[in-house]
Each structure stands twice: as C-alpha cells, then as structure tokens.
Amino acid sequence: MSDMPKHPRLIKRGTTYYVRAAVPLDIKATYPKSEEKVSLGTGNHSEAVVLARKISREIDLRFEAHRRNLEVKSTAPVQALTDAQLLAVEEAYFRHLLEEDDEVRDTGFYELDEPLPKTPVQSFDEYAEEFGEFADVARHLYARGKVESFYRDEAEEVLSWTELGINLAPDSPSWKPAVRAILAAIVRAQGVVEARNRGDVVRTAEVAKRPSVGIAASVAVASGAGPLASVVRKAWIEEKSRSAWVEKTRREHEVWSAHFLSLVGDRPIGDYSKSDGRAFKQALQRLPPNWSKHSALASLGFASASEKASELGLPPMSDRNINKVIMFLGSFWNWAAENYDEAKGNPFDKLKLKIKASARDERDPFTIAQLNGIFRAPIYTGCVSNRFWARAGSEVLSDSGKYWVPLISLYSGARLGEIIQLRTADVQEAQGVLHFVLVDEHEDQRLKTANAQRLIPVHPELVKMGLARLVERRRRVKQERLFPDLPMGEDGYYSSPFSKFFTRFLVTCDVKTAKTSFHSFRHNFEDACRDAEMPTEIMNTLQGHSEKAMAARYGKGYVLPKLDEWVRRIEYKGLDLSHLKSC
C-alpha cells in the first residue's frame, strides 16, 4: 500500500473510500457546511485515487463559487432583472452545459464490448439516458412554471459569474423568470446533446453566445383590478404548501398554473374571464401525453407546443389528465375568490370533460403468468451483476432494492416511493407482529396523503424470502436506508429513476403492456384482498386510502394483530416463488 499513489483528501471508513475536504478559512464562517465529505462508492484504492482527484476538483470549484457569491452579495441588491439580463442567464447556463458536454466527450465513454475500465466510466447509453432524464425534469418544471430549490441555486450561481455579477434581492419577483431561464437552457442543451449523440457536428462556440449585460434593472409596476395573478398565485402556493399539499401536489399545481399564465398572460386578478379558461382548455386538448418529452415539441413553450401538436396530428392526452389539469387551475381560482375581493368567478367552472371509463380501467394487474415471468428474471435467478441485471449469470441480487421492491409491493400493496424511502428503523416488531412503518419523518420521505401514514404487517412469504435477515444485515453495518442502492431522482423522488428502470425491466421480461406498470402490483394486492374476502375497511387501512367512516368508527385504526390476521390470508394461486425462499 505504501508504494501506491495517495491523495491528501482521501480517507477510508469501513470498506468505503471518501473524499474529505476542510472548508478554507476565508469562507469558513459563511459556508453552509463545516467540511465537504463525499462517498466514492468503492473500496478499491486505485479507483478511489482517480475518483478523488475528480471529486476534489469539483469541491474546489464549489469553494470558488462560494467566494464569487460572497463578492456579489457585497454589492447593492438588484430588485428586478431586465429581459436582457434574463437572456444572459439563459445563454450563460446554456454555454456551461455544452462545455460540460464537451468535457465528457473529450474523456470518452465506456463501450459494452470493451474490457471493464479500472475506474467507473459512463457508457454512451448511460450518459444519453442520464442527460435525457435531466432534461425531462426541466421540461416538466418549465411547462408547469415550477421553481425548485436546485434550479434556484443554479440561477444564483450563474448570476454570481463574472460576466453577470448580479446580487438579486432574495424577495425579487425575478427569481422565477431566472429559474425559467435555467430550465430553458437545459431544454435547449438537450437538443444539442442529442444531435451530438447522433454524430452531428455542433460546436459550442457556434451555438452559444457570450452574454454581455449591465447590472442596472428596473421593476415593472402592475396596475388594474387587484394584484397580478402571479402575485396571488405565489401566496396560494405558499399557503397550501404549509399543510395541505405534499411536494408532488405542490409541483403539479405550480407547473400548470404557470402554463396558464404563460398562455393568457399575467394580468391583474380581476381581469380574467371564462374565455381565458376556454382558451387554456382548447390548447390543452391539442397536446399529447408527455408532450414535453416529444422530440418535435420539447423545445417549445406551452402555446407553441399545442399549435405544433395540432399541425402534426398527434394523439391528445386522455380526458382524465385534461380534467386533472383543469382541477389544478380551478382550485387556484376558488382560493383566489376566497382571499381577494377583485377575483370574480372561476374561469374553469364547469369546463371539465365528461368521462365514462372508471379509474380502475387505467391500469391492469399483472396476470399470474406475467408475475412468474417477472420473478423468474435474471435479477431473481442469477444475473451477471447489478449493472448488467438483464443478462443471465450467477449473481442473485438478493441484497438489492431491484430485487425486493417489487416483492414488497406485491405482498403489502405499498406504493413505489413508500417502499424505496424505507429506513431500517421502519421495519419494526410490536405485539408479536413484524411490520412496515410508513411515515414521512425524514427530509427525503414523502407520503401521498395524510392517510398514507400507516402500519403494514410483513407478509410471511417475505420473511421466508429473507427480508428480516436483510434488515439485520443493514443494521449491523449501521445503514439507515433499507435500500441504499436506489438513488433519488433529480426531481427529489426516489420513485422517478426506479420507474424508468422498471419499465425497461418489464420489457426485458416480455410482460410490458400499455396498461401495466409498477402500479399494477397495487391492483394485484387489491384483487388478492378481495379474493381473501377482506373487509373494505381493512383493505383501505393497508393501502392508505381515505375512509372517513372507518376513521369515525375505529379512531386511530385497527391494531396490528388484526391487520396481520388478514395479511396472512393473502396469496397468489399459481405464483411459484419457491426458488426465492433460500435466499
């Protein structure tokens, strides 16, 4: 070991190497952390040394960015950004993304037919997928006019860059347009990255401009019937986010209300009428599902995308999704009418479409044949590795979330995100019953509704497969998360990257249909509950559904032994999981 190269910031804790960097003295008082510590995810010293150089450089860049930010904040705050300054933010970030892409391509990619590299290197497909997901999230947020902390931080950093040097006031109304400029840059950059992925020559210098703007800015003053809709919208989002909305609900309402304002304009709250609601509904009806991911629409704004989709004759999104969006907008106007005298009526009142199909028709449960196909995949019978999970081999991934999450959902009815965010401390025993505790007590934990906080007994089949032993192994190494190998997505949800993986997984198992997805496991569980003749109140308790009558009758809900009694009756006749019992 003494002859091997070292790095001054490289340390080892247990079996894993980390980079640990003390914050420089000149910024220590203002830096948000006492030190930077990053896991390298490897126990191999040679790999760790190479990774340490890269991570250390990134940390130094963070320190430098913090210094620049301090310098900018020492200047007088600007109350609003001009259109030229917003364009400069977009252009600066666009160039930054393309320069990063240049660096990645200069380094090169790992190809599947090449020998495994000594240090982790992305494959071409992995890079394309990762950037695609990054851009998809940006499109989603841009379309819905949402502002998330990551993108606001990015905007703040760009404003601190030398070519801009703007100290934007914390309460400035320009923060949202600045974030939209960041999102627009990401969407534009994806077009260039995809062109380069096809082998097209697109030079950064030819498509990215160097911004040149001054620091002076002016504030536009609104006039008319009451405050601007954007001001009312901000107050609405802040109030609802305190208690009524979970994060996902907030983001959905924020994005679609922003689309509405982008289409009909940001005007005084009393200036809107039913014609504005109709105009938005008509534009919405022309858009296809996941329109922000469509190659012909991805770089367009809401209105332009709607027109383009109509020109191309693309099949529109479902009536159910249209009504969901109309509901988002309607809730905003109902709140505005309750809180502002100037808000007269609801532009979306009675604009929902009539729907005949039931919600149950949207997703199918897996058939027994499909379930046998899923649980006979290489992940469960033997694959090459966690990375090459689709190829047959000798490694059973019984320590991975990829292995356990589908099984837990099948036997508990829990939602995807609820399972992935489990802590080892969330698997407990009380009253003689091993059970899952579904809560949102940690920063990275979210539940869909208040009713989703619940206890679910662990099915005996999961115990036979080794779930209790997995929990013990995690606790022995002091691992907090039950499935630490499953990362959080760029949107802040653990479910996002896993959903993409699971779609590919279903395809490789040859069981993917238009109406099957991970959510199908919940339908399987519901059907199994009915087959067991489980009372509706018990089934609702297990699945976290709202049940007012039940709440009134049973207070805090059923005791664990009663829930356990019913969970034990759940079975899937014809499903053969005997090969998993020895894992």
N, C-alpha and C positions, 0 to 999 in steps of 0.2 A: 504493500500500500504506500510506502514511503517514496517509491520511485514514480508514482502516478501523479499527474498534474493536479493542482489544488486550486481552489478559488476562495478568497478571503471571506466571502459571504455564505459559503456552503456549509450546512450543518446536517447532521443526521439525527432523527428522532425515531427510535424503534427501528423499523425496516425501511423507512422512507426518508429521502433527502429533501431538504428545504433550502430556500434562499432566504436569508435573514439580513435585513439592512437597517441600520440605525438611521434615524432622521437627522440630517445635517443641523448643526447648532443654529445656523442663521434662520431656519424656518421652523425649528422645533416648537416654538411657542404657539404657532398658528396652524401647524399641520394636524389633520384630524386623527392621526394615529401616533403612538409612541414609537412604532417601528413598522417596517413592511416585512411580512413573512408570507412566503408563497410555497405551497407544496409542489414538488416537481413530479410527483406521482410515480417515482421509480426508486428502486433500491440498488440499481446498478451505478457504481461510482463513475465509470467512464461516461455514461449517458448523462448523469447528473452534472458533471463538469461542463459539458457542452451546453446543456439547458441553462445552467447557472449564468453563463455569460450572456445569453439572450435575455433572461428574466432580469438580470442585474441592470442591463442597459435600459430595459423598459422602466424599471424602478427609478433610475436616474432621470429618465425623461419625465416621470411624474413629479419628481422633486423640482426639476427645472420649470415645469408647467406651473407648479405652485408658486415659485418665485415670480414668474411673469404675472400671475394672477394678483399677487400682493402688490406689485408695482402698479398695475392698472387700477386696483382698488384704492390706491393712494391719490388718484386723480378725482376731480369732482364728478359725481354720478350724473349720467345722462338719463333723462326722463323717458325718452322715446327714440326709436330708431327710424331713420328715413328709409324710403324704398331703396335708395342706392346702398345704404348700409346693410339692409336685409339681403339684397342681392349679393353683396360682398361676402356675407356669412355663408351663403349657399355655395358661391364659387370657391371660397377658401376650403370648405369642407369637401367639396367635390374633388378638388385637386388633391387634397390629403388622401382621400380614399383611393384614387387612381395611383398615386405614388406608392401607397402601401401595396397595391396590387402589383405594381412594377417590381417591388422588392421580393414579393412571394415568388413571382415567375423567374426572377433572377436566381433565386435559391434553387428552384426546381421542385418537381413533385416525385413522390414515390409511385411507381407503377406496379401493378399486381404481379407481373411476370418477372420482376426483378428480385434479387435476393433481399431479404428483410434488412432495412437500414439499421445501423447501430444505435442511432438516436431517433426518436419519434419524428417522422416527416409525414405531412399530409399527402394523401393520394390526390390525383387530379379530381376525381369524382367527389371526394370528401370536401375539398375546397369549394367546388362548384355548389355542392349542396349547402354547405355552411353559409356561403355568401348569399345564396338564394333565400335561405331562411331569414337571414339578417334583413334582406331587402323586403321579404314578405311582411315581416313585422312592421317595418317602416311604412309600407303601403297601407297596411291595416290602420295604423295610427294616423297617417296623413289623411286617409279617406274619412276618418271619423273625427278629425280635428282634436285628437287627444294629446296631452302633454304628460310625458312620463319623466321621472327624475333623471334617468340615464341620459336622455336626449337633451334635457335642460342643462345637465352638467357638460355635455359636449358643446352646446351652444355657448356656455360661459367660457369654456376653454378657448373656443375659436375667437370669441370677442377679445380674449386676452392676447392673442397672437400679435406679433409686431406690426403686421400690415393693417390691423384694425385698432387695437389698443383702446377698447371702449369699456368703460365702467358703467354698465347698465344698472339703474336703480332696481333693487330687489322687488319692488311693487310695480314696476313698469308694465303697462299693457303690451309692450313689445316682446315680452318673453315668449308668448305663444307664437307670434309670427316668426320669431327667431328659431324656435324649435321646429316649426314647419319648414323653415329654410334648411335645417339639418336633415329632416326627413326627405325633403325634395332632392337634396344632394345624394342621399343614399339610393333613392329610386333611379335617379339619372345614372349613377355609377353602375348600377346593376346592368343597364343596357350596354355599357362599355365592357364590363367584365364578361358578359355573355358573348359579346362579339369576339372578344379575345379568346374565349373558350372555344369558339368555332374556328379559330385560327386567323381571324381578320386582324389586319394591322391597324391599331388605333393608338396613336401616340398621345401621351398625356399632354405634352406641350401644345398639341394641335386642337385639343378639345376643352382644355381647362384654362380659364383666364386668371391672371393675377389681379385680385381686387385692388382698387385704389379709391379710397373714400376718406372723407374727413370725419371728425368726431362730432361736429355740430348736428343737432337734431331738433325737431320741433314736435309739439304734441297737437294732434288734431282734436278739436273740441266738438263734441256731438251736440246736436240741437234737435228739437222735435218733441214728440209726445212721449215723455219719460226717458229713462236711461236707455243706452244702447242695449240691444238684445244680448250682445257678447258680455256685457257687464252683469246683466240679470242671470245669464247662463252660468257665469263664474260663481255667483252667490248660490245658485241652485246646486251646483256640483259640490261646493264646499259643505253646504248644509247636509245634503243627502249622504255624503261620504263619511260623515261623523258616525252614523249609526245604521242607517237604512240599507246602504249598499255594501256588498263585498267588492273587492278590487275589480273582478271581471265585469260586474254590473256597472261599476263606475266608468270603466273604459268604454263599454259599449254605448252608454248614454252620451258620453263625452264626444266620441268619434262621430256618431250620426247627427248629433245636434250641430257639430261643426260643418258637416256636409250640407246641412240645410242652409246655414248662414252663407256658406261659400256659393250656393246656388242662387238664393234670392237676395243676398246682401245683408250686411249688418246695419240695421236701422233702429230707430227708437222703438221700444217695445210695443207702443200703441199703434204703430204704422202697419202691422201685419194683418192679413185677412185670409179668408178661405181660399182665395186664388193662389196664395203662396203655398198653402198645403197641397192643393191640387197639382201645382207645378212640380213640387218635390215628388209626389206620388207617381206622376207620369214619368219623371226621369228615372225613378227607382224601378218602375216596371220594365224599363228597357235594358236594365243591367243584368248580366248573367251572374250565377253564383260565383263567389270568389273572384269577382271581376278584377280586383287589384292584382291578382296573380296571372291574369291573362296577358299573353305577350303583346297583343295589339292594344291593350288598354292600360297596361301597368304604369306607363309614364304620364298618363293623363289625369287631369283633375276630375272631380265628380261629374260636372256638367258635360265636359268634352267626352268622357268615357261613356256616358249614357248615349250621346249622339253617335259615337263611333260604333257602339254595340248595335244600335238600330241599323246603321248602314250595313254592317256585316251580317245582319240577320241572326245574331247569336241567341240561343235559347235563354229566356229570362230566368231569374231566380224564382223559387217557389212562392206561392201566395202566402204561405205560413211565414216565411222570412220577411216578406214585404210587410205583413201585419205586425211582426215583431218590431221592425224599424219604426213604423207609424206609432206604435205604442210608446217607444222611447221618446219620440217627439211630442206626442200628446201629453205625456207625463210632465214634460218641461213646461208646456203652456198651462196646464192645470195648476202647477206650482206657482207660475208667474201671476196668474189671475188671483191666487190666494194672497200673494205678497205685494203686488203692485197695482195701484188704482188704475194706472194707464193701460194695463193689459186687459183688453176687452175680447172675450171669447177665445175659443181654441181653434186655430186654423186646421186642425186634424180631426175635429169632431166628426164622427160617423164616416170617416174615409176608409176604414178597414175593408178588406175584401172578404166576401163570404166564402167559407171553406167547408167542404163536405167531408173530406177524409179525416180520420182520427189521428191523434198524435202517435198512437201505438203503431200506425202503419209506416212511420218514418224509418224505423229500424227493425230488422228481423233478429230473433235469437239465432244462435248457431244451431245447426242440426247436430245430432249425435255423431254423424259421420264427419262433419266439419270439426267438432271438438276432438274426436280421435285423431284427425289429421293434424290439428294444432299441437296436441300434446305428444305426437309421435315425431315432431320436427327435430332436427339435429340438436337444438338447444336442450331438449329433454332426453335424447337418446345417445348423443355424442356428436360434437362438432370439432372443427379444427381449433378454434379459440374464441374468446369473447368478441374479438374483432371480426373473425370470419365465422360467424354464427350460423350461416346458411349452408356451410359445407360440412359433409359428414366427416367425423373424426372420432377421437377417443375421449374428448373432454366434455363432461356433462356440466352445464353451468348452474349447478345447484347452489352456488353462493351468490348468484347474480339476480338483480331485480328483474331482468328479462325473463328469468325462469319463474319467479314467484308471483309477480304482479298479476298475470292472467289467472293463476290458480286461486289466489286470494279473492279476486273479484268474482270468480265463478262460485265460490263457496261462502261468500259474505254479502254479495250484492253491492259492495262499496264502489264508489266512483274512482276513476283512474287517479286523479290528483290526490284524493283522500288516502289512497294506498301508498303512493310514492313518497308522500311527505311524512309517513310514519316515523317516529323515533323508536328506539329500542325500549324506551320507558313507556311507550304507548301500547306495549303488549304486556298485560298485567294479569294477575290471578287474584280473584276475590270470590268469596263464598264458594270456593272449590271450582270456579269456572275460569279457564284461561280465555282472555278476551282482548279485542282491539279497543282502544280508547281513541275515538276520532274527535280531535279538538283543533283549535286554531290559536294555541297559546304562544307559538314562536313566530318570529318575523316572517319566515318562509312558509308558514302554514296558513291555508285558506280553506274555508268551507263555503259551499254554495249558498246555504241559508242558515238561519239560526237553528232550524230543526235538524240540520246535518250533524250537529254535535251530539254524539250518541255512543253507546257501547254495543259491540257486536261479538258474541261468543265465537271463539275459534272452532271451526268445524273439526271433528275428529279425523277426517281424511287429511287435513293439513298437518295435523300433529303426526300422523303416520308417515307423512312425506318428509318430516324433519324440520318443520317450521320452528318448533320450540328449541331444537338444537341450534338452528341458525341464530335465533335471538341470543342464546347463551354465548355463542362464538363472538357475536358483535359486542356483547357486554364485557367479555374477557379482555378485549383489546380497547375497551373504553370508546367504542364507536357510537356516536349519538344517533345517527340516522340508520334506519333498518336497511335501506338500500342506497348506500353512498355512491354506488357506481352509476346511478341515474342522475344526470345533471339537470339543473334548472335551465329553462329556455331563456332567450333574450327578452321575452315578454314578461318574465318573472313567474312563469308557471312551469312546474315540473312536468305537467301533462303534455306540453307542446312538443318537445323533442321525442317523447315516448310515443305519442300518437303517430308521428311520421315513421318512426321505426316500426310500429306495429302494423301500419298499412303495408309496408314492404314485407314484413313477416308473413302476413296473410296471403300476399301474392305468391311468395315462395312456397307456401303450404298448399297453394292452388285451391284456396277456400274463399277468396275475396269475391264479394258480390257488391252490387250497388247499394244494398241495404244492410250490409254487415260492417261492423267496426268494433272497436273495443267496447263501446257502449252495449253491444249485443250481449255481453256477459250479464249485464243487469237484467236484460229481458229473460235470459236463461234462468237467472236466480228467481225472478218473479214467477216464471212458469213452474219451477221446482217448488216454490212456496205454495202455489195453488194445488199442485199435484199432492202435496203433503196435507192439503186441507187446512192450511194455516189461517187463522183469523186475520182479517184485513188489518186490524189494529196492530197486530204483532208484525205483520209484513211491513206496514208503514213505519213502524218504530225502527226496524232493522235497516230499512233503506233510507231513512232520514226524510220521509215525506211529511208534509204538513198534515195534521189530523186534529182539528180543533175539538171534535167531540171526544177523542181519546184523551187529549190533554186535560179536558174538564173532568173526565171520569177517573183518570189514573195519576193525576198530579205530575210527578217527575218521570213517569213511565214505568214500564214493567221491570221487576227485579231480575237480576242476571239468571238465576236458576230457571225461571220461566222462559226467558228467551233461549237459553241453552237447550231446554227441552225440545223446543220447536226447531232450532237449527239442526239438531241431531237427526231430525226426520228428513232433512233434505238429501236427496240422492238423484243421480242421473243414470237411469237404467240404460245399459248398453255402452256406457263410457268405461273404457278399460284404462285405468291408471296404475295397474299393478306394478309396472316397471319403475314407478317413481317411489314406491314405498321403502326401498332400501337406501335411498339417497340420504 
